[in-house]
Amino acid sequence: MTQIAPDNVDQERERLERIAELTDPATFRYLRKNIGVGEGWRCAEVGAGVGSVVKWLANRVGLYGRVDAVDIDTDLLDDVVAPNVRVIKQDITATKLESESYDLVHTKILLMHLPDRERVLYELAAAVKPGGWLLVEECDIRSIQRVDPPSPLLTRGAVALETFFYFMGADPGYGMKLLPAVKRTGLTIGGTDCQLTAVQVGTPEVKTVSMSLAKLAPAILKAGLMSESEIAEAFRQLEEPGDTVIYTPTTISVWAQRPPA
Protein backbone atom coordinates (compact mmCIF):
# COMPACT_ATOMS: atom_id res chain seq x y z
CA MET A 1 0.00 0.00 0.00
CA THR A 2 1.18 3.53 -0.75
CA GLN A 3 2.65 5.11 2.35
CA ILE A 4 1.62 8.55 3.55
CA ALA A 5 5.01 10.14 4.01
CA PRO A 6 6.88 13.36 3.20
CA ASP A 7 8.31 13.74 -0.29
CA ASN A 8 11.71 12.42 -1.16
CA VAL A 9 13.63 12.98 -4.37
CA ASP A 10 13.14 9.44 -5.70
CA GLN A 11 9.37 9.52 -5.15
CA GLU A 12 9.05 12.91 -6.80
CA ARG A 13 11.20 11.80 -9.72
CA GLU A 14 8.98 8.74 -10.25
CA ARG A 15 5.80 10.81 -9.97
CA LEU A 16 7.00 13.32 -12.57
CA GLU A 17 8.31 10.56 -14.86
CA ARG A 18 4.89 8.87 -14.83
CA ILE A 19 3.17 12.15 -15.68
CA ALA A 20 5.67 12.65 -18.50
CA GLU A 21 4.99 9.17 -19.88
CA LEU A 22 1.31 10.04 -20.23
CA THR A 23 1.62 13.61 -21.50
CA ASP A 24 4.89 13.79 -23.46
CA PRO A 25 3.74 11.97 -26.63
CA ALA A 26 1.20 14.71 -27.31
CA THR A 27 3.73 17.43 -26.42
CA PHE A 28 6.25 16.02 -28.87
CA ARG A 29 3.58 15.85 -31.57
CA TYR A 30 2.73 19.55 -31.12
CA LEU A 31 6.40 20.52 -31.16
CA ARG A 32 7.14 18.45 -34.27
CA LYS A 33 4.02 18.79 -36.42
CA ASN A 34 2.25 21.97 -35.32
CA ILE A 35 5.20 24.18 -34.43
CA GLY A 36 7.98 22.59 -36.45
CA VAL A 37 10.90 22.88 -34.04
CA GLY A 38 14.04 22.57 -36.14
CA GLU A 39 17.80 22.66 -36.15
CA GLY A 40 19.43 25.75 -34.73
CA TRP A 41 16.44 26.82 -32.63
CA ARG A 42 16.96 28.41 -29.25
CA CYS A 43 14.44 26.98 -26.78
CA ALA A 44 13.48 27.54 -23.16
CA GLU A 45 11.86 24.73 -21.18
CA VAL A 46 10.43 26.45 -18.10
CA GLY A 47 9.67 24.14 -15.20
CA ALA A 48 11.93 21.48 -16.70
CA GLY A 49 11.07 18.79 -14.13
CA VAL A 50 12.88 15.52 -14.89
CA GLY A 51 14.07 16.81 -18.27
CA SER A 52 12.18 14.56 -20.68
CA VAL A 53 11.16 17.46 -22.94
CA VAL A 54 14.61 19.02 -22.59
CA LYS A 55 16.23 15.85 -23.96
CA TRP A 56 13.80 15.69 -26.88
CA LEU A 57 14.39 19.33 -27.76
CA ALA A 58 18.17 18.95 -27.49
CA ASN A 59 18.09 16.17 -30.09
CA ARG A 60 15.76 18.18 -32.30
CA VAL A 61 17.68 21.49 -32.38
CA GLY A 62 21.08 19.88 -32.91
CA LEU A 63 24.54 21.14 -32.03
CA TYR A 64 23.87 24.61 -33.40
CA GLY A 65 20.73 25.04 -31.31
CA ARG A 66 20.37 25.53 -27.58
CA VAL A 67 17.96 24.49 -24.88
CA ASP A 68 17.73 26.34 -21.58
CA ALA A 69 16.29 24.04 -18.90
CA VAL A 70 14.87 26.42 -16.29
CA ASP A 71 13.59 25.31 -12.90
CA ILE A 72 13.52 26.58 -9.34
CA ASP A 73 14.84 23.15 -8.27
CA THR A 74 17.30 21.46 -10.61
CA ASP A 75 17.99 18.35 -8.49
CA LEU A 76 16.00 16.17 -10.90
CA LEU A 77 18.02 17.33 -13.93
CA ASP A 78 21.29 15.75 -12.92
CA ASP A 79 21.23 13.28 -15.83
CA VAL A 80 20.55 15.96 -18.45
CA VAL A 81 24.00 16.38 -19.95
CA ALA A 82 24.42 17.66 -23.50
CA PRO A 83 26.63 20.32 -25.09
CA ASN A 84 23.60 22.28 -26.29
CA VAL A 85 21.76 22.30 -22.94
CA ARG A 86 22.10 24.83 -20.12
CA VAL A 87 20.53 23.90 -16.78
CA ILE A 88 19.50 27.14 -15.09
CA LYS A 89 18.30 27.35 -11.49
CA GLN A 90 15.83 30.22 -11.60
CA ASP A 91 12.61 31.28 -9.90
CA ILE A 92 10.53 32.34 -12.88
CA THR A 93 8.20 34.33 -10.61
CA ALA A 94 11.12 36.54 -9.52
CA THR A 95 13.40 36.62 -12.57
CA LYS A 96 12.10 36.94 -16.13
CA LEU A 97 13.46 35.27 -19.23
CA GLU A 98 15.34 37.58 -21.57
CA SER A 99 12.93 39.48 -23.82
CA GLU A 100 12.45 38.30 -27.44
CA SER A 101 15.25 35.75 -27.15
CA TYR A 102 13.73 32.35 -27.94
CA ASP A 103 12.36 30.58 -30.97
CA LEU A 104 10.33 28.45 -28.56
CA VAL A 105 9.22 28.85 -24.97
CA HIS A 106 7.46 25.82 -23.51
CA THR A 107 5.99 25.14 -20.09
CA LYS A 108 3.78 22.32 -18.85
CA ILE A 109 1.67 22.04 -15.68
CA LEU A 110 3.45 24.98 -14.05
CA LEU A 111 1.33 28.14 -14.25
CA MET A 112 -1.64 26.58 -12.44
CA HIS A 113 0.54 26.33 -9.32
CA LEU A 114 1.59 30.00 -9.35
CA PRO A 115 -0.56 32.66 -7.64
CA ASP A 116 0.74 35.27 -10.12
CA ARG A 117 0.25 33.00 -13.14
CA GLU A 118 -1.13 35.65 -15.49
CA ARG A 119 1.89 37.94 -15.06
CA VAL A 120 4.28 35.03 -15.60
CA LEU A 121 2.38 34.00 -18.75
CA TYR A 122 2.79 37.51 -20.17
CA GLU A 123 6.51 37.39 -19.38
CA LEU A 124 6.90 34.01 -21.08
CA ALA A 125 5.18 35.41 -24.16
CA ALA A 126 7.50 38.43 -24.09
CA ALA A 127 10.52 36.09 -24.24
CA VAL A 128 9.47 34.78 -27.68
CA LYS A 129 11.29 36.17 -30.72
CA PRO A 130 9.40 37.58 -33.71
CA GLY A 131 8.31 34.50 -35.61
CA GLY A 132 8.84 32.31 -32.55
CA TRP A 133 6.38 30.16 -30.62
CA LEU A 134 4.95 29.77 -27.16
CA LEU A 135 3.52 26.37 -26.17
CA VAL A 136 1.70 26.30 -22.84
CA GLU A 137 0.11 23.15 -21.38
CA GLU A 138 -1.97 23.23 -18.21
CA CYS A 139 -4.34 20.89 -16.38
CA ASP A 140 -7.89 20.78 -15.22
CA ILE A 141 -7.64 18.22 -12.43
CA ARG A 142 -11.39 18.09 -11.86
CA SER A 143 -11.72 15.29 -14.40
CA ILE A 144 -10.29 12.83 -11.84
CA GLN A 145 -13.62 13.11 -10.00
CA ARG A 146 -15.16 10.92 -12.73
CA VAL A 147 -15.08 7.26 -11.63
CA ASP A 148 -16.93 4.36 -13.24
CA PRO A 149 -18.45 2.46 -11.57
CA PRO A 150 -19.00 5.28 -9.06
CA SER A 151 -16.82 5.33 -5.94
CA PRO A 152 -17.87 8.02 -3.45
CA LEU A 153 -14.57 7.65 -1.62
CA LEU A 154 -12.38 8.10 -4.71
CA THR A 155 -14.49 11.06 -5.76
CA ARG A 156 -14.10 12.53 -2.28
CA GLY A 157 -10.33 12.11 -2.56
CA ALA A 158 -10.38 13.94 -5.90
CA VAL A 159 -12.45 16.76 -4.38
CA ALA A 160 -9.98 16.96 -1.48
CA LEU A 161 -7.12 17.37 -3.96
CA GLU A 162 -9.02 20.13 -5.77
CA THR A 163 -9.82 21.90 -2.48
CA PHE A 164 -6.24 21.76 -1.29
CA PHE A 165 -5.01 23.23 -4.59
CA TYR A 166 -7.12 26.28 -3.79
CA PHE A 167 -5.67 26.37 -0.26
CA MET A 168 -2.18 26.54 -1.81
CA GLY A 169 -3.09 29.45 -4.09
CA ALA A 170 -3.18 27.21 -7.17
CA ASP A 171 -6.00 26.96 -9.69
CA PRO A 172 -6.96 23.30 -10.30
CA GLY A 173 -9.12 24.31 -13.29
CA TYR A 174 -6.67 26.70 -14.94
CA GLY A 175 -6.37 24.55 -18.06
CA MET A 176 -9.90 25.53 -19.07
CA LYS A 177 -8.94 29.21 -18.84
CA LEU A 178 -5.72 28.85 -20.81
CA LEU A 179 -6.88 29.69 -24.34
CA PRO A 180 -8.29 33.16 -23.52
CA ALA A 181 -5.31 33.80 -21.24
CA VAL A 182 -2.85 33.13 -24.08
CA LYS A 183 -4.95 35.27 -26.44
CA ARG A 184 -4.58 38.18 -24.03
CA THR A 185 -0.79 38.09 -24.42
CA GLY A 186 -1.17 39.41 -27.96
CA LEU A 187 0.37 36.38 -29.66
CA THR A 188 -1.44 34.79 -32.60
CA ILE A 189 -3.11 31.52 -31.66
CA GLY A 190 -1.87 28.66 -33.84
CA GLY A 191 -3.95 25.89 -32.34
CA THR A 192 -5.19 24.15 -29.25
CA ASP A 193 -5.80 20.57 -28.17
CA CYS A 194 -6.56 18.56 -25.07
CA GLN A 195 -5.82 15.06 -23.82
CA LEU A 196 -7.59 12.91 -21.29
CA THR A 197 -6.64 9.34 -20.45
CA ALA A 198 -8.89 6.69 -18.92
CA VAL A 199 -6.92 4.35 -16.66
CA GLN A 200 -7.89 1.25 -14.72
CA VAL A 201 -7.20 0.82 -11.03
CA GLY A 202 -4.31 -1.47 -10.19
CA THR A 203 -2.27 -0.49 -13.27
CA PRO A 204 0.99 1.48 -13.47
CA GLU A 205 -0.85 4.33 -15.22
CA VAL A 206 -3.09 4.99 -12.21
CA LYS A 207 0.00 5.92 -10.19
CA THR A 208 -0.11 9.38 -11.73
CA VAL A 209 -3.18 9.87 -9.53
CA SER A 210 -2.20 7.83 -6.45
CA MET A 211 1.26 9.40 -6.16
CA SER A 212 -0.20 12.90 -6.35
CA LEU A 213 -2.63 11.97 -3.57
CA ALA A 214 0.28 10.57 -1.54
CA LYS A 215 2.28 13.77 -2.06
CA LEU A 216 -0.51 15.91 -0.59
CA ALA A 217 -1.95 13.40 1.89
CA PRO A 218 -0.24 14.83 5.00
CA ALA A 219 -1.59 18.30 4.25
CA ILE A 220 -5.06 16.92 3.41
CA LEU A 221 -5.07 15.16 6.78
CA LYS A 222 -3.96 18.28 8.58
CA ALA A 223 -6.68 20.34 6.91
CA GLY A 224 -9.30 17.78 7.94
CA LEU A 225 -10.43 17.12 4.37
CA MET A 226 -10.11 13.35 4.82
CA SER A 227 -9.23 10.99 7.67
CA GLU A 228 -6.21 8.70 7.63
CA SER A 229 -8.46 5.65 7.32
CA GLU A 230 -10.28 7.21 4.36
CA ILE A 231 -7.03 7.98 2.57
CA ALA A 232 -5.75 4.45 3.25
CA GLU A 233 -8.96 2.99 1.78
CA ALA A 234 -8.68 5.29 -1.25
CA PHE A 235 -5.15 3.99 -1.87
CA ARG A 236 -6.44 0.42 -1.56
CA GLN A 237 -9.14 1.03 -4.14
CA LEU A 238 -6.64 2.67 -6.50
CA GLU A 239 -4.00 -0.03 -6.20
CA GLU A 240 -6.03 -3.25 -6.20
CA PRO A 241 -6.63 -4.60 -9.74
CA GLY A 242 -10.23 -4.28 -10.89
CA ASP A 243 -12.57 -2.95 -13.57
CA THR A 244 -12.93 0.52 -12.06
CA VAL A 245 -11.88 3.28 -14.45
CA ILE A 246 -10.83 6.76 -13.46
CA TYR A 247 -9.62 9.66 -15.56
CA THR A 248 -6.33 11.48 -15.44
CA PRO A 249 -6.35 15.28 -15.23
CA THR A 250 -7.30 16.89 -18.54
CA THR A 251 -4.29 18.57 -20.14
CA ILE A 252 -5.10 21.55 -22.36
CA SER A 253 -2.39 22.72 -24.78
CA VAL A 254 -2.26 26.06 -26.60
CA TRP A 255 0.41 27.16 -29.05
CA ALA A 256 0.76 30.73 -30.30
CA GLN A 257 3.19 32.68 -32.44
CA ARG A 258 4.69 36.15 -32.25
CA PRO A 259 4.18 37.67 -35.72
CA PRO A 260 7.40 37.83 -37.76
CA ALA A 261 9.17 41.17 -37.80
Beta strands, then each sheet from edge to edge (+ up, - down):
strand 1: 42-46
strand 2: 66-71
strand 3: 85-89
strand 4: 102-108
strand 5: 128-140
strand 6: 147-148
strand 7: 188-195
strand 8: 198-200
strand 9: 245-247
strand 10: 250-257
sheet 1: 3+ 2+ 1+ 4+ 5+ 10- 7+
sheet 2: 6+ 9- 8+
end
